Amino acid sequence: MKYLALMALLATPAMAVDNTIIRNCQAKHNYNGLNETKTWSDIATCIVTEKNKIRFAEEDRLWEFIKKHPHYRYPGMALPNGAIKPLDRCWGADKTYYIGADEKKKAKC
């Protein structure tokens, strides 16, 4: 039973990989197998370019969202209906902790 669970955990990420970009770049540069090394750098450049297009599009989408909703920029600040949580008194402060010190030396934040 434990081996079945282990196989399920290890096999799931392997099945979730989407290789369409790699296959398209290989087809675009006429990849014929491992013996043909001239096209490897062209295929690698194609793959990185296509993946960067996707990444840049996602980053642009996230920046547009942040511009519309700036209170989501910091964790714990966003509340429903556009309400903004008031800042904690220690928000952004340099936190210094003293271990085993008396009350006078303990930091407020």
C-alpha positions as CSV (number, residue, x, y, z in Angstrom):
1,M,0.0,0.0,0.0
2,K,2.8,2.4,0.9
3,Y,4.5,1.7,-2.4
4,L,1.3,2.5,-4.3
5,A,1.0,5.9,-2.6
6,L,4.7,6.6,-3.3
7,M,4.2,5.7,-7.0
8,A,1.2,8.0,-7.2
9,L,3.1,10.9,-5.6
10,L,6.1,10.5,-7.9
11,A,4.1,9.8,-11.1
12,T,1.8,12.8,-10.8
13,P,4.3,15.6,-11.6
14,A,5.7,13.6,-14.5
15,M,2.3,13.3,-16.1
16,A,1.5,17.0,-15.5
17,V,4.3,18.3,-17.7
18,D,3.2,20.1,-20.9
19,N,5.7,19.6,-23.6
20,T,3.9,21.4,-26.5
21,I,6.4,24.3,-26.6
22,I,9.3,21.8,-26.8
23,R,7.7,19.8,-29.5
24,N,6.8,22.9,-31.5
25,C,10.3,24.2,-31.4
26,Q,11.7,20.8,-32.4
27,A,9.4,20.7,-35.3
28,K,10.2,24.3,-36.3
29,H,14.0,23.5,-36.4
30,N,13.6,20.0,-38.0
31,Y,15.0,18.1,-35.1
32,N,15.9,14.5,-36.1
33,G,17.4,13.1,-32.9
34,L,20.4,13.2,-30.7
35,N,22.9,12.8,-33.5
36,E,22.1,16.2,-35.0
37,T,23.8,18.7,-32.7
38,K,23.7,21.8,-34.9
39,T,20.1,22.7,-34.0
40,W,20.3,22.2,-30.2
41,S,21.1,25.9,-29.5
42,D,18.4,27.1,-31.9
43,I,15.8,24.8,-30.2
44,A,16.9,25.9,-26.8
45,T,16.6,29.6,-27.8
46,C,13.2,28.9,-29.2
47,I,12.0,27.2,-26.0
48,V,13.3,30.0,-23.8
49,T,11.8,32.7,-26.0
50,E,8.3,31.0,-26.0
51,K,8.4,30.4,-22.2
52,N,9.5,34.0,-21.6
53,K,6.5,35.2,-23.7
54,I,4.2,33.3,-21.4
55,R,5.9,34.5,-18.2
56,F,6.0,38.2,-19.3
57,A,2.3,38.0,-20.2
58,E,1.5,36.7,-16.7
59,E,3.6,39.3,-15.0
60,D,1.9,42.1,-17.0
61,R,-1.5,40.7,-16.0
62,L,-0.4,40.7,-12.3
63,W,0.9,44.2,-12.5
64,E,-2.3,45.5,-14.0
65,F,-4.2,43.8,-11.1
66,I,-1.9,45.4,-8.6
67,K,-2.4,48.9,-10.2
68,K,-6.1,48.5,-9.9
69,H,-6.0,47.1,-6.3
70,P,-2.9,48.4,-4.6
71,H,-4.0,47.1,-1.2
72,Y,-3.2,43.6,-2.4
73,R,0.5,44.5,-2.7
74,Y,1.4,43.5,0.9
75,P,0.2,40.3,2.5
76,G,-2.6,40.5,5.1
77,M,-3.7,44.0,3.9
78,A,-6.6,43.2,1.7
79,L,-10.1,42.8,3.1
80,P,-13.5,42.2,1.3
81,N,-15.4,45.1,-0.2
82,G,-12.3,47.2,-0.7
83,A,-11.8,47.8,3.0
84,I,-8.2,48.1,4.0
85,K,-6.9,46.7,7.3
86,P,-5.2,49.3,9.5
87,L,-1.5,48.9,9.8
88,D,-0.1,47.1,12.8
89,R,2.0,49.4,15.0
90,C,5.1,47.3,14.2
91,W,4.5,47.2,10.4
92,G,7.7,48.0,8.6
93,A,9.7,48.5,11.8
94,D,13.0,46.9,12.4
95,K,12.4,44.1,14.9
96,T,15.0,43.4,17.5
97,Y,14.5,40.6,19.9
98,Y,16.5,40.0,23.1
99,I,16.5,36.6,24.6
100,G,16.5,36.4,28.3
101,A,16.6,40.1,28.8
102,D,14.6,42.1,31.4
103,E,11.6,44.2,30.5
104,K,13.5,47.4,29.8
105,K,15.5,45.9,26.9
106,K,12.6,44.0,25.3
107,A,11.5,45.4,21.9
108,K,8.0,46.8,21.5
109,C,7.6,45.0,18.2
